[in-house]
């Protein structure tokens, strides 16, 4: 199962995460969510909050950029 990244294109933290995913050649599903936080129902459904970026990998849900980057680094080393 591929990871899923919930993000908006203009978000600097989201861009950092997408660049890391691409640099590490980790396949992922990109889900661009609405700009308005209250409209980000998909994000809320998986993470319980409206902020992005949010990365899911199976049952794992990460919503802090630092945590996401660390997770991606560990995931790339495991393969």
N, CA, C and O atoms as a Tripos MOL2 file, in Angstrom:
@<TRIPOS>MOLECULE
protein
  316   315    79     0     0
PROTEIN
NO_CHARGES

@<TRIPOS>ATOM
      1 N           0.8520   -1.1880    0.0000 N.3       1 UNK1
      2 CA          0.0000    0.0000    0.0000 C.3       1 UNK1
      3 C           0.8920    1.2440    0.0000 C.2       1 UNK1
      4 O           1.8140    1.3530    0.8090 O.2       1 UNK1
      5 N           0.6190    2.1600   -0.8920 N.am      2 UNK2
      6 CA          1.3970    3.3890   -0.9730 C.3       2 UNK2
      7 C           0.9830    4.3530    0.1350 C.2       2 UNK2
      8 O          -0.1380    4.3150    0.6420 O.2       2 UNK2
      9 N           1.9160    5.2020    0.4840 N.am      3 UNK3
     10 CA          1.6310    6.2650    1.4500 C.3       3 UNK3
     11 C           0.7110    7.2820    0.7830 C.2       3 UNK3
     12 O           0.6610    7.3860   -0.4430 O.2       3 UNK3
     13 N          -0.0120    8.0260    1.6110 N.am      4 UNK4
     14 CA         -0.8790    9.0890    1.1060 C.3       4 UNK4
     15 C          -0.4830   10.3900    1.7800 C.2       4 UNK4
     16 O          -0.3670   10.4560    3.0040 O.2       4 UNK4
     17 N          -0.2770   11.4170    0.9790 N.am      5 UNK5
     18 CA          0.0610   12.7420    1.4930 C.3       5 UNK5
     19 C          -1.0980   13.6890    1.2150 C.2       5 UNK5
     20 O          -1.4810   13.8990    0.0650 O.2       5 UNK5
     21 N          -1.6470   14.2520    2.2760 N.am      6 UNK6
     22 CA         -2.6930   15.2750    2.1850 C.3       6 UNK6
     23 C          -1.9860   16.6190    2.2920 C.2       6 UNK6
     24 O          -1.2480   16.8620    3.2470 O.2       6 UNK6
     25 N          -2.2110   17.4910    1.3140 N.am      7 UNK7
     26 CA         -1.4540   18.7440    1.2830 C.3       7 UNK7
     27 C          -2.1430   19.7850    0.4190 C.2       7 UNK7
     28 O          -3.1320   19.5050   -0.2570 O.2       7 UNK7
     29 N          -1.5950   20.9930    0.4580 N.am      8 UNK8
     30 CA         -1.9830   22.0740   -0.4390 C.3       8 UNK8
     31 C          -0.7140   22.5190   -1.1630 C.2       8 UNK8
     32 O           0.3660   22.4910   -0.5740 O.2       8 UNK8
     33 N          -0.8210   22.9280   -2.4200 N.am      9 UNK9
     34 CA          0.3740   23.2320   -3.2130 C.3       9 UNK9
     35 C           1.2120   24.4120   -2.6970 C.2       9 UNK9
     36 O           2.4280   24.4270   -2.8880 O.2       9 UNK9
     37 N           0.5890   25.3820   -2.0580 N.am     10 UNK10
     38 CA          1.2970   26.5990   -1.6540 C.3      10 UNK10
     39 C           1.9590   26.5030   -0.2760 C.2      10 UNK10
     40 O           2.6530   27.4350    0.1300 O.2      10 UNK10
     41 N           1.7650   25.4240    0.4340 N.am     11 UNK11
     42 CA          2.2620   25.2830    1.8100 C.3      11 UNK11
     43 C           3.7520   24.9210    1.8160 C.2      11 UNK11
     44 O           4.1330   23.8930    1.2560 O.2      11 UNK11
     45 N           4.6010   25.7510    2.4400 N.am     12 UNK12
     46 CA          6.0340   25.4590    2.4690 C.3      12 UNK12
     47 C           6.3690   24.1110    3.1100 C.2      12 UNK12
     48 O           7.2230   23.3870    2.5990 O.2      12 UNK12
     49 N           5.7190   23.7650    4.2090 N.am     13 UNK13
     50 CA          5.9840   22.4780    4.8520 C.3      13 UNK13
     51 C           5.5560   21.3210    3.9550 C.2      13 UNK13
     52 O           6.2220   20.2870    3.9070 O.2      13 UNK13
     53 N           4.4500   21.4980    3.2480 N.am     14 UNK14
     54 CA          3.9980   20.4610    2.3170 C.3      14 UNK14
     55 C           5.0140   20.2740    1.1980 C.2      14 UNK14
     56 O           5.2790   19.1470    0.7800 O.2      14 UNK14
     57 N           5.5790   21.3680    0.7160 N.am     15 UNK15
     58 CA          6.5730   21.2990   -0.3450 C.3      15 UNK15
     59 C           7.8310   20.5750    0.1220 C.2      15 UNK15
     60 O           8.4260   19.8090   -0.6360 O.2      15 UNK15
     61 N           8.2300   20.8140    1.3460 N.am     16 UNK16
     62 CA          9.3930   20.1190    1.9110 C.3      16 UNK16
     63 C           9.1420   18.6090    1.9160 C.2      16 UNK16
     64 O          10.0140   17.8240    1.5450 O.2      16 UNK16
     65 N           7.9440   18.2160    2.3410 N.am     17 UNK17
     66 CA          7.6140   16.7850    2.4060 C.3      17 UNK17
     67 C           7.5470   16.1800    1.0060 C.2      17 UNK17
     68 O           8.0680   15.0860    0.7920 O.2      17 UNK17
     69 N           6.9210   16.8600    0.0520 N.am     18 UNK18
     70 CA          6.8350   16.3020   -1.3000 C.3      18 UNK18
     71 C           8.2240   16.1690   -1.9210 C.2      18 UNK18
     72 O           8.4990   15.1980   -2.6260 O.2      18 UNK18
     73 N           9.0940   17.1350   -1.6640 N.am     19 UNK19
     74 CA         10.4620   17.0480   -2.1880 C.3      19 UNK19
     75 C          11.2040   15.8590   -1.5740 C.2      19 UNK19
     76 O          11.9430   15.1630   -2.2700 O.2      19 UNK19
     77 N          11.0110   15.6270   -0.2840 N.am     20 UNK20
     78 CA         11.6760   14.4890    0.3590 C.3      20 UNK20
     79 C          11.1540   13.1700   -0.1950 C.2      20 UNK20
     80 O          11.9330   12.2550   -0.4630 O.2      20 UNK20
     81 N           9.8480   13.0710   -0.3670 N.am     21 UNK21
     82 CA          9.2720   11.8660   -0.9720 C.3      21 UNK21
     83 C           9.8610   11.6170   -2.3540 C.2      21 UNK21
     84 O          10.2270   10.4890   -2.6870 O.2      21 UNK21
     85 N           9.9480   12.6650   -3.1470 N.am     22 UNK22
     86 CA         10.4910   12.5330   -4.4950 C.3      22 UNK22
     87 C          11.9850   12.1970   -4.4680 C.2      22 UNK22
     88 O          12.4430   11.3360   -5.2180 O.2      22 UNK22
     89 N          12.7370   12.8740   -3.6060 N.am     23 UNK23
     90 CA         14.1810   12.6250   -3.5040 C.3      23 UNK23
     91 C          14.4730   11.1850   -3.0960 C.2      23 UNK23
     92 O          15.4340   10.5780   -3.5680 O.2      23 UNK23
     93 N          13.6390   10.6500   -2.2200 N.am     24 UNK24
     94 CA         13.8320    9.2820   -1.7410 C.3      24 UNK24
     95 C          13.1690    8.2440   -2.6520 C.2      24 UNK24
     96 O          13.2790    7.0390   -2.4210 O.2      24 UNK24
     97 N          12.4840    8.7250   -3.6810 N.am     25 UNK25
     98 CA         11.7830    7.8570   -4.6430 C.3      25 UNK25
     99 C          10.7790    6.9380   -3.9500 C.2      25 UNK25
    100 O          10.6530    5.7610   -4.2850 O.2      25 UNK25
    101 N          10.0690    7.5060   -2.9750 N.am     26 UNK26
    102 CA          9.0310    6.7690   -2.2620 C.3      26 UNK26
    103 C           7.7040    7.0180   -2.9740 C.2      26 UNK26
    104 O           7.2910    8.1680   -3.1210 O.2      26 UNK26
    105 N           7.0340    5.9590   -3.4160 N.am     27 UNK27
    106 CA          5.7420    6.1590   -4.0830 C.3      27 UNK27
    107 C           4.6810    6.6130   -3.0790 C.2      27 UNK27
    108 O           4.6370    6.1420   -1.9430 O.2      27 UNK27
    109 N           3.8440    7.5210   -3.5160 N.am     28 UNK28
    110 CA          2.7820    8.0140   -2.6420 C.3      28 UNK28
    111 C           1.6220    8.5270   -3.4630 C.2      28 UNK28
    112 O           1.7710    8.8990   -4.6270 O.2      28 UNK28
    113 N           0.4750    8.5370   -2.8360 N.am     29 UNK29
    114 CA         -0.7240    9.1150   -3.4390 C.3      29 UNK29
    115 C          -0.8120   10.5570   -2.9550 C.2      29 UNK29
    116 O          -0.7340   10.8200   -1.7550 O.2      29 UNK29
    117 N          -0.9720   11.4750   -3.8770 N.am     30 UNK30
    118 CA         -1.0820   12.8960   -3.5570 C.3      30 UNK30
    119 C          -2.5510   13.2860   -3.4980 C.2      30 UNK30
    120 O          -3.2900   13.0910   -4.4620 O.2      30 UNK30
    121 N          -2.9750   13.8410   -2.3570 N.am     31 UNK31
    122 CA         -4.3450   14.3220   -2.2060 C.3      31 UNK31
    123 C          -4.2790   15.8120   -1.8790 C.2      31 UNK31
    124 O          -3.9310   16.2060   -0.7660 O.2      31 UNK31
    125 N          -4.6210   16.6270   -2.8710 N.am     32 UNK32
    126 CA         -4.6460   18.0730   -2.6520 C.3      32 UNK32
    127 C          -5.9880   18.4220   -2.0200 C.2      32 UNK32
    128 O          -7.0490   18.1050   -2.5590 O.2      32 UNK32
    129 N          -5.9200   19.0730   -0.8790 N.am     33 UNK33
    130 CA         -7.1240   19.3930   -0.1120 C.3      33 UNK33
    131 C          -7.4450   20.8770   -0.2510 C.2      33 UNK33
    132 O          -6.5950   21.6470   -0.6980 O.2      33 UNK33
    133 N          -8.6480   21.2910    0.1200 N.am     34 UNK34
    134 CA         -9.0290   22.7000   -0.0080 C.3      34 UNK34
    135 C          -8.1320   23.6260    0.8160 C.2      34 UNK34
    136 O          -7.5580   23.2220    1.8280 O.2      34 UNK34
    137 N          -8.0280   24.8570    0.3670 N.am     35 UNK35
    138 CA         -7.2440   25.8550    1.0950 C.3      35 UNK35
    139 C          -7.8490   26.1670    2.4600 C.2      35 UNK35
    140 O          -7.1220   26.3390    3.4380 O.2      35 UNK35
    141 N          -9.1620   26.2400    2.5290 N.am     36 UNK36
    142 CA         -9.8410   26.5960    3.7780 C.3      36 UNK36
    143 C          -9.8340   25.4030    4.7400 C.2      36 UNK36
    144 O         -10.3340   24.3260    4.4140 O.2      36 UNK36
    145 N          -9.2700   25.6110    5.9090 N.am     37 UNK37
    146 CA         -9.1530   24.5110    6.8720 C.3      37 UNK37
    147 C         -10.4760   23.8200    7.1830 C.2      37 UNK37
    148 O         -10.5100   22.5900    7.2040 O.2      37 UNK37
    149 N         -11.5620   24.5430    7.4250 N.am     38 UNK38
    150 CA        -12.8160   23.8510    7.7600 C.3      38 UNK38
    151 C         -13.3300   22.9310    6.6530 C.2      38 UNK38
    152 O         -14.1510   22.0510    6.9110 O.2      38 UNK38
    153 N         -12.8550   23.1290    5.4310 N.am     39 UNK39
    154 CA        -13.2960   22.3020    4.3090 C.3      39 UNK39
    155 C         -12.4190   21.0600    4.1130 C.2      39 UNK39
    156 O         -12.6850   20.2490    3.2260 O.2      39 UNK39
    157 N         -11.3970   20.9130    4.9200 N.am     40 UNK40
    158 CA        -10.4810   19.7760    4.7800 C.3      40 UNK40
    159 C         -11.0010   18.5550    5.5360 C.2      40 UNK40
    160 O         -10.3470   18.0470    6.4480 O.2      40 UNK40
    161 N         -12.1680   18.1040    5.1470 N.am     41 UNK41
    162 CA        -12.8010   16.9900    5.8550 C.3      41 UNK41
    163 C         -12.0040   15.6960    5.7200 C.2      41 UNK41
    164 O         -11.9700   14.8950    6.6540 O.2      41 UNK41
    165 N         -11.3600   15.4810    4.5660 N.am     42 UNK42
    166 CA        -10.5410   14.2750    4.3980 C.3      42 UNK42
    167 C          -9.4020   14.2550    5.4080 C.2      42 UNK42
    168 O          -9.1020   13.2150    5.9950 O.2      42 UNK42
    169 N          -8.7710   15.4080    5.6060 N.am     43 UNK43
    170 CA         -7.6660   15.4980    6.5630 C.3      43 UNK43
    171 C          -8.1850   15.2150    7.9720 C.2      43 UNK43
    172 O          -7.5790   14.4570    8.7290 O.2      43 UNK43
    173 N          -9.2960   15.8260    8.3060 N.am     44 UNK44
    174 CA         -9.8670   15.6160    9.6410 C.3      44 UNK44
    175 C         -10.2400   14.1500    9.8670 C.2      44 UNK44
    176 O         -10.0200   13.6010   10.9460 O.2      44 UNK44
    177 N         -10.8020   13.5340    8.8470 N.am     45 UNK45
    178 CA        -11.2220   12.1340    8.9780 C.3      45 UNK45
    179 C         -10.0520   11.2060    9.3060 C.2      45 UNK45
    180 O         -10.2230   10.2400   10.0490 O.2      45 UNK45
    181 N          -8.8750   11.4860    8.7650 N.am     46 UNK46
    182 CA         -7.7390   10.5910    9.0100 C.3      46 UNK46
    183 C          -6.8820   11.0150   10.1910 C.2      46 UNK46
    184 O          -6.2150   10.1770   10.7980 O.2      46 UNK46
    185 N          -6.8870   12.3230   10.5330 N.am     47 UNK47
    186 CA         -5.9560   12.7930   11.5590 C.3      47 UNK47
    187 C          -6.5910   13.4670   12.7670 C.2      47 UNK47
    188 O          -5.9210   13.6770   13.7780 O.2      47 UNK47
    189 N          -7.8770   13.8080   12.6790 N.am     48 UNK48
    190 CA         -8.5290   14.4890   13.8070 C.3      48 UNK48
    191 C          -8.1930   15.9610   13.8950 C.2      48 UNK48
    192 O          -8.4980   16.6050   14.8990 O.2      48 UNK48
    193 N          -7.5630   16.5110   12.8530 N.am     49 UNK49
    194 CA         -7.2480   17.9460   12.8260 C.3      49 UNK49
    195 C          -7.2520   18.3990   11.3640 C.2      49 UNK49
    196 O          -7.3600   17.5750   10.4560 O.2      49 UNK49
    197 N          -7.1330   19.7090   11.1390 N.am     50 UNK50
    198 CA         -7.2870   20.2610    9.7990 C.3      50 UNK50
    199 C          -5.9880   20.7530    9.1570 C.2      50 UNK50
    200 O          -6.0000   21.2090    8.0140 O.2      50 UNK50
    201 N          -4.8820   20.6660    9.8730 N.am     51 UNK51
    202 CA         -3.6240   21.1900    9.3620 C.3      51 UNK51
    203 C          -2.9450   20.2060    8.4230 C.2      51 UNK51
    204 O          -3.1210   18.9940    8.5420 O.2      51 UNK51
    205 N          -2.1650   20.7420    7.4850 N.am     52 UNK52
    206 CA         -1.3900   19.9230    6.5620 C.3      52 UNK52
    207 C           0.0760   20.3190    6.6820 C.2      52 UNK52
    208 O           0.3770   21.4320    7.1120 O.2      52 UNK52
    209 N           0.9650   19.4530    6.3220 N.am     53 UNK53
    210 CA          0.7890   18.1680    5.6820 C.3      53 UNK53
    211 C           0.4000   17.0720    6.6680 C.2      53 UNK53
    212 O           0.7030   17.1400    7.8590 O.2      53 UNK53
    213 N          -0.2740   16.0700    6.1370 N.am     54 UNK54
    214 CA         -0.5750   14.8410    6.8750 C.3      54 UNK54
    215 C          -0.1780   13.6840    5.9630 C.2      54 UNK54
    216 O          -0.5480   13.6370    4.7900 O.2      54 UNK54
    217 N           0.5820   12.7550    6.5320 N.am     55 UNK55
    218 CA          1.0060   11.5700    5.7930 C.3      55 UNK55
    219 C           0.4300   10.3430    6.4650 C.2      55 UNK55
    220 O           0.5250   10.1840    7.6820 O.2      55 UNK55
    221 N          -0.1690    9.4750    5.6640 N.am     56 UNK56
    222 CA         -0.6410    8.1960    6.1950 C.3      56 UNK56
    223 C           0.1090    7.0790    5.4980 C.2      56 UNK56
    224 O           0.4380    7.1590    4.3140 O.2      56 UNK56
    225 N           0.3680    6.0350    6.2690 N.am     57 UNK57
    226 CA          1.0170    4.8320    5.7490 C.3      57 UNK57
    227 C           0.3850    3.6660    6.4880 C.2      57 UNK57
    228 O           0.7980    3.3130    7.5920 O.2      57 UNK57
    229 N          -0.6280    3.0740    5.8610 N.am     58 UNK58
    230 CA         -1.3940    2.0490    6.5680 C.3      58 UNK58
    231 C          -2.1140    2.6900    7.7410 C.2      58 UNK58
    232 O          -2.8640    3.6500    7.5610 O.2      58 UNK58
    233 N          -1.8910    2.1660    8.9500 N.am     59 UNK59
    234 CA         -2.5160    2.7220   10.1550 C.3      59 UNK59
    235 C          -1.7210    3.8730   10.7570 C.2      59 UNK59
    236 O          -2.1970    4.5330   11.6810 O.2      59 UNK59
    237 N          -0.5310    4.1200   10.2530 N.am     60 UNK60
    238 CA          0.3220    5.1960   10.7560 C.3      60 UNK60
    239 C          -0.1730    6.5300   10.2110 C.2      60 UNK60
    240 O          -0.3810    6.6710    9.0060 O.2      60 UNK60
    241 N          -0.3640    7.5180   11.1020 N.am     61 UNK61
    242 CA         -0.7870    8.8570   10.7040 C.3      61 UNK61
    243 C           0.1830    9.8560   11.3200 C.2      61 UNK61
    244 O           0.3740    9.8850   12.5350 O.2      61 UNK61
    245 N           0.7890   10.6670   10.4720 N.am     62 UNK62
    246 CA          1.7600   11.6650   10.9250 C.3      62 UNK62
    247 C           1.3050   13.0430   10.4820 C.2      62 UNK62
    248 O           0.9110   13.2350    9.3320 O.2      62 UNK62
    249 N           1.3600   14.0110   11.4060 N.am     63 UNK63
    250 CA          0.8610   15.3450   11.0720 C.3      63 UNK63
    251 C           1.8480   16.4640   11.3780 C.2      63 UNK63
    252 O           1.5270   17.6340   11.1740 O.2      63 UNK63
    253 N           3.0260   16.1350   11.8570 N.am     64 UNK64
    254 CA          4.0580   17.1490   12.1030 C.3      64 UNK64
    255 C           5.1510   16.9600   11.0630 C.2      64 UNK64
    256 O           5.6160   15.8420   10.8470 O.2      64 UNK64
    257 N           5.5610   18.0400   10.4210 N.am     65 UNK65
    258 CA          6.5380   17.9440    9.3360 C.3      65 UNK65
    259 C           7.8020   17.2180    9.7730 C.2      65 UNK65
    260 O           8.2850   16.3420    9.0550 O.2      65 UNK65
    261 N           8.3420   17.5600   10.9240 N.am     66 UNK66
    262 CA          9.5640   16.9120   11.4190 C.3      66 UNK66
    263 C           9.3530   15.4100   11.5660 C.2      66 UNK66
    264 O          10.2120   14.6180   11.1790 O.2      66 UNK66
    265 N           8.2240   15.0220   12.1190 N.am     67 UNK67
    266 CA          7.9170   13.6010   12.2990 C.3      67 UNK67
    267 C           7.7760   12.8960   10.9470 C.2      67 UNK67
    268 O           8.2220   11.7600   10.7840 O.2      67 UNK67
    269 N           7.1590   13.5690    9.9910 N.am     68 UNK68
    270 CA          6.9900   12.9880    8.6610 C.3      68 UNK68
    271 C           8.3550   12.7620    8.0130 C.2      68 UNK68
    272 O           8.6130   11.6910    7.4640 O.2      68 UNK68
    273 N           9.2250   13.7660    8.0740 N.am     69 UNK69
    274 CA         10.5450   13.6440    7.4530 C.3      69 UNK69
    275 C          11.3600   12.5310    8.0960 C.2      69 UNK69
    276 O          12.0270   11.7680    7.3970 O.2      69 UNK69
    277 N          11.3120   12.4320    9.4120 N.am     70 UNK70
    278 CA         12.0290   11.3620   10.1090 C.3      70 UNK70
    279 C          11.4840    9.9990    9.7010 C.2      70 UNK70
    280 O          12.2490    9.0630    9.4700 O.2      70 UNK70
    281 N          10.1790    9.8890    9.6130 N.am     71 UNK71
    282 CA          9.5360    8.6400    9.2090 C.3      71 UNK71
    283 C           9.9610    8.2440    7.7990 C.2      71 UNK71
    284 O          10.2620    7.0790    7.5400 O.2      71 UNK71
    285 N           9.9850    9.2190    6.8890 N.am     72 UNK72
    286 CA         10.3780    8.9340    5.5140 C.3      72 UNK72
    287 C          11.8300    8.4750    5.4300 C.2      72 UNK72
    288 O          12.1570    7.5640    4.6690 O.2      72 UNK72
    289 N          12.6860    9.1010    6.2040 N.am     73 UNK73
    290 CA         14.0960    8.7000    6.2180 C.3      73 UNK73
    291 C          14.2270    7.2470    6.7090 C.2      73 UNK73
    292 O          14.9710    6.4560    6.1290 O.2      73 UNK73
    293 N          13.5090    6.9150    7.7650 N.am     74 UNK74
    294 CA         13.5550    5.5480    8.2890 C.3      74 UNK74
    295 C          12.9700    4.5590    7.2740 C.2      74 UNK74
    296 O          13.5040    3.4650    7.0880 O.2      74 UNK74
    297 N          11.8800    4.9480    6.6250 N.am     75 UNK75
    298 CA         11.2320    4.0700    5.6470 C.3      75 UNK75
    299 C          12.1480    3.8120    4.4570 C.2      75 UNK75
    300 O          12.1810    2.7010    3.9290 O.2      75 UNK75
    301 N          12.8850    4.8220    4.0370 N.am     76 UNK76
    302 CA         13.7690    4.6530    2.8830 C.3      76 UNK76
    303 C          14.9500    3.7390    3.2230 C.2      76 UNK76
    304 O          15.4670    3.0470    2.3450 O.2      76 UNK76
    305 N          15.3740    3.7320    4.4670 N.am     77 UNK77
    306 CA         16.4810    2.8900    4.8940 C.3      77 UNK77
    307 C          16.0540    1.4330    5.0640 C.2      77 UNK77
    308 O          16.8730    0.5170    4.9850 O.2      77 UNK77
    309 N          14.7600    1.2380    5.2990 N.am     78 UNK78
    310 CA         14.2440   -0.1210    5.5160 C.3      78 UNK78
    311 C          14.0750   -0.8910    4.2070 C.2      78 UNK78
    312 O          13.9490   -2.1150    4.2060 O.2      78 UNK78
    313 N          14.0750   -0.1630    3.1030 N.am     79 UNK79
    314 CA         13.8720   -0.8490    1.8090 C.3      79 UNK79
    315 C          15.1700   -1.1240    1.1080 C.2      79 UNK79
    316 O          15.1730   -1.6920    0.0150 O.2      79 UNK79
@<TRIPOS>BOND
     1     1     2 1
     2     2     3 1
     3     3     4 2
     4     3     5 am
     5     5     6 1
     6     6     7 1
     7     7     8 2
     8     7     9 am
     9     9    10 1
    10    10    11 1
    11    11    12 2
    12    11    13 am
    13    13    14 1
    14    14    15 1
    15    15    16 2
    16    15    17 am
    17    17    18 1
    18    18    19 1
    19    19    20 2
    20    19    21 am
    21    21    22 1
    22    22    23 1
    23    23    24 2
    24    23    25 am
    25    25    26 1
    26    26    27 1
    27    27    28 2
    28    27    29 am
    29    29    30 1
    30    30    31 1
    31    31    32 2
    32    31    33 am
    33    33    34 1
    34    34    35 1
    35    35    36 2
    36    35    37 am
    37    37    38 1
    38    38    39 1
    39    39    40 2
    40    39    41 am
    41    41    42 1
    42    42    43 1
    43    43    44 2
    44    43    45 am
    45    45    46 1
    46    46    47 1
    47    47    48 2
    48    47    49 am
    49    49    50 1
    50    50    51 1
    51    51    52 2
    52    51    53 am
    53    53    54 1
    54    54    55 1
    55    55    56 2
    56    55    57 am
    57    57    58 1
    58    58    59 1
    59    59    60 2
    60    59    61 am
    61    61    62 1
    62    62    63 1
    63    63    64 2
    64    63    65 am
    65    65    66 1
    66    66    67 1
    67    67    68 2
    68    67    69 am
    69    69    70 1
    70    70    71 1
    71    71    72 2
    72    71    73 am
    73    73    74 1
    74    74    75 1
    75    75    76 2
    76    75    77 am
    77    77    78 1
    78    78    79 1
    79    79    80 2
    80    79    81 am
    81    81    82 1
    82    82    83 1
    83    83    84 2
    84    83    85 am
    85    85    86 1
    86    86    87 1
    87    87    88 2
    88    87    89 am
    89    89    90 1
    90    90    91 1
    91    91    92 2
    92    91    93 am
    93    93    94 1
    94    94    95 1
    95    95    96 2
    96    95    97 am
    97    97    98 1
    98    98    99 1
    99    99   100 2
   100    99   101 am
   101   101   102 1
   102   102   103 1
   103   103   104 2
   104   103   105 am
   105   105   106 1
   106   106   107 1
   107   107   108 2
   108   107   109 am
   109   109   110 1
   110   110   111 1
   111   111   112 2
   112   111   113 am
   113   113   114 1
   114   114   115 1
   115   115   116 2
   116   115   117 am
   117   117   118 1
   118   118   119 1
   119   119   120 2
   120   119   121 am
   121   121   122 1
   122   122   123 1
   123   123   124 2
   124   123   125 am
   125   125   126 1
   126   126   127 1
   127   127   128 2
   128   127   129 am
   129   129   130 1
   130   130   131 1
   131   131   132 2
   132   131   133 am
   133   133   134 1
   134   134   135 1
   135   135   136 2
   136   135   137 am
   137   137   138 1
   138   138   139 1
   139   139   140 2
   140   139   141 am
   141   141   142 1
   142   142   143 1
   143   143   144 2
   144   143   145 am
   145   145   146 1
   146   146   147 1
   147   147   148 2
   148   147   149 am
   149   149   150 1
   150   150   151 1
   151   151   152 2
   152   151   153 am
   153   153   154 1
   154   154   155 1
   155   155   156 2
   156   155   157 am
   157   157   158 1
   158   158   159 1
   159   159   160 2
   160   159   161 am
   161   161   162 1
   162   162   163 1
   163   163   164 2
   164   163   165 am
   165   165   166 1
   166   166   167 1
   167   167   168 2
   168   167   169 am
   169   169   170 1
   170   170   171 1
   171   171   172 2
   172   171   173 am
   173   173   174 1
   174   174   175 1
   175   175   176 2
   176   175   177 am
   177   177   178 1
   178   178   179 1
   179   179   180 2
   180   179   181 am
   181   181   182 1
   182   182   183 1
   183   183   184 2
   184   183   185 am
   185   185   186 1
   186   186   187 1
   187   187   188 2
   188   187   189 am
   189   189   190 1
   190   190   191 1
   191   191   192 2
   192   191   193 am
   193   193   194 1
   194   194   195 1
   195   195   196 2
   196   195   197 am
   197   197   198 1
   198   198   199 1
   199   199   200 2
   200   199   201 am
   201   201   202 1
   202   202   203 1
   203   203   204 2
   204   203   205 am
   205   205   206 1
   206   206   207 1
   207   207   208 2
   208   207   209 am
   209   209   210 1
   210   210   211 1
   211   211   212 2
   212   211   213 am
   213   213   214 1
   214   214   215 1
   215   215   216 2
   216   215   217 am
   217   217   218 1
   218   218   219 1
   219   219   220 2
   220   219   221 am
   221   221   222 1
   222   222   223 1
   223   223   224 2
   224   223   225 am
   225   225   226 1
   226   226   227 1
   227   227   228 2
   228   227   229 am
   229   229   230 1
   230   230   231 1
   231   231   232 2
   232   231   233 am
   233   233   234 1
   234   234   235 1
   235   235   236 2
   236   235   237 am
   237   237   238 1
   238   238   239 1
   239   239   240 2
   240   239   241 am
   241   241   242 1
   242   242   243 1
   243   243   244 2
   244   243   245 am
   245   245   246 1
   246   246   247 1
   247   247   248 2
   248   247   249 am
   249   249   250 1
   250   250   251 1
   251   251   252 2
   252   251   253 am
   253   253   254 1
   254   254   255 1
   255   255   256 2
   256   255   257 am
   257   257   258 1
   258   258   259 1
   259   259   260 2
   260   259   261 am
   261   261   262 1
   262   262   263 1
   263   263   264 2
   264   263   265 am
   265   265   266 1
   266   266   267 1
   267   267   268 2
   268   267   269 am
   269   269   270 1
   270   270   271 1
   271   271   272 2
   272   271   273 am
   273   273   274 1
   274   274   275 1
   275   275   276 2
   276   275   277 am
   277   277   278 1
   278   278   279 1
   279   279   280 2
   280   279   281 am
   281   281   282 1
   282   282   283 1
   283   283   284 2
   284   283   285 am
   285   285   286 1
   286   286   287 1
   287   287   288 2
   288   287   289 am
   289   289   290 1
   290   290   291 1
   291   291   292 2
   292   291   293 am
   293   293   294 1
   294   294   295 1
   295   295   296 2
   296   295   297 am
   297   297   298 1
   298   298   299 1
   299   299   300 2
   300   299   301 am
   301   301   302 1
   302   302   303 1
   303   303   304 2
   304   303   305 am
   305   305   306 1
   306   306   307 1
   307   307   308 2
   308   307   309 am
   309   309   310 1
   310   310   311 1
   311   311   312 2
   312   311   313 am
   313   313   314 1
   314   314   315 1
   315   315   316 2
@<TRIPOS>SUBSTRUCTURE
     1 UNK1         2 RESIDUE 1 A UNK
     2 UNK2         6 RESIDUE 1 A UNK
     3 UNK3        10 RESIDUE 1 A UNK
     4 UNK4        14 RESIDUE 1 A UNK
     5 UNK5        18 RESIDUE 1 A UNK
     6 UNK6        22 RESIDUE 1 A UNK
     7 UNK7        26 RESIDUE 1 A UNK
     8 UNK8        30 RESIDUE 1 A UNK
     9 UNK9        34 RESIDUE 1 A UNK
    10 UNK10       38 RESIDUE 1 A UNK
    11 UNK11       42 RESIDUE 1 A UNK
    12 UNK12       46 RESIDUE 1 A UNK
    13 UNK13       50 RESIDUE 1 A UNK
    14 UNK14       54 RESIDUE 1 A UNK
    15 UNK15       58 RESIDUE 1 A UNK
    16 UNK16       62 RESIDUE 1 A UNK
    17 UNK17       66 RESIDUE 1 A UNK
    18 UNK18       70 RESIDUE 1 A UNK
    19 UNK19       74 RESIDUE 1 A UNK
    20 UNK20       78 RESIDUE 1 A UNK
    21 UNK21       82 RESIDUE 1 A UNK
    22 UNK22       86 RESIDUE 1 A UNK
    23 UNK23       90 RESIDUE 1 A UNK
    24 UNK24       94 RESIDUE 1 A UNK
    25 UNK25       98 RESIDUE 1 A UNK
    26 UNK26      102 RESIDUE 1 A UNK
    27 UNK27      106 RESIDUE 1 A UNK
    28 UNK28      110 RESIDUE 1 A UNK
    29 UNK29      114 RESIDUE 1 A UNK
    30 UNK30      118 RESIDUE 1 A UNK
    31 UNK31      122 RESIDUE 1 A UNK
    32 UNK32      126 RESIDUE 1 A UNK
    33 UNK33      130 RESIDUE 1 A UNK
    34 UNK34      134 RESIDUE 1 A UNK
    35 UNK35      138 RESIDUE 1 A UNK
    36 UNK36      142 RESIDUE 1 A UNK
    37 UNK37      146 RESIDUE 1 A UNK
    38 UNK38      150 RESIDUE 1 A UNK
    39 UNK39      154 RESIDUE 1 A UNK
    40 UNK40      158 RESIDUE 1 A UNK
    41 UNK41      162 RESIDUE 1 A UNK
    42 UNK42      166 RESIDUE 1 A UNK
    43 UNK43      170 RESIDUE 1 A UNK
    44 UNK44      174 RESIDUE 1 A UNK
    45 UNK45      178 RESIDUE 1 A UNK
    46 UNK46      182 RESIDUE 1 A UNK
    47 UNK47      186 RESIDUE 1 A UNK
    48 UNK48      190 RESIDUE 1 A UNK
    49 UNK49      194 RESIDUE 1 A UNK
    50 UNK50      198 RESIDUE 1 A UNK
    51 UNK51      202 RESIDUE 1 A UNK
    52 UNK52      206 RESIDUE 1 A UNK
    53 UNK53      210 RESIDUE 1 A UNK
    54 UNK54      214 RESIDUE 1 A UNK
    55 UNK55      218 RESIDUE 1 A UNK
    56 UNK56      222 RESIDUE 1 A UNK
    57 UNK57      226 RESIDUE 1 A UNK
    58 UNK58      230 RESIDUE 1 A UNK
    59 UNK59      234 RESIDUE 1 A UNK
    60 UNK60      238 RESIDUE 1 A UNK
    61 UNK61      242 RESIDUE 1 A UNK
    62 UNK62      246 RESIDUE 1 A UNK
    63 UNK63      250 RESIDUE 1 A UNK
    64 UNK64      254 RESIDUE 1 A UNK
    65 UNK65      258 RESIDUE 1 A UNK
    66 UNK66      262 RESIDUE 1 A UNK
    67 UNK67      266 RESIDUE 1 A UNK
    68 UNK68      270 RESIDUE 1 A UNK
    69 UNK69      274 RESIDUE 1 A UNK
    70 UNK70      278 RESIDUE 1 A UNK
    71 UNK71      282 RESIDUE 1 A UNK
    72 UNK72      286 RESIDUE 1 A UNK
    73 UNK73      290 RESIDUE 1 A UNK
    74 UNK74      294 RESIDUE 1 A UNK
    75 UNK75      298 RESIDUE 1 A UNK
    76 UNK76      302 RESIDUE 1 A UNK
    77 UNK77      306 RESIDUE 1 A UNK
    78 UNK78      310 RESIDUE 1 A UNK
    79 UNK79      314 RESIDUE 1 A UNK
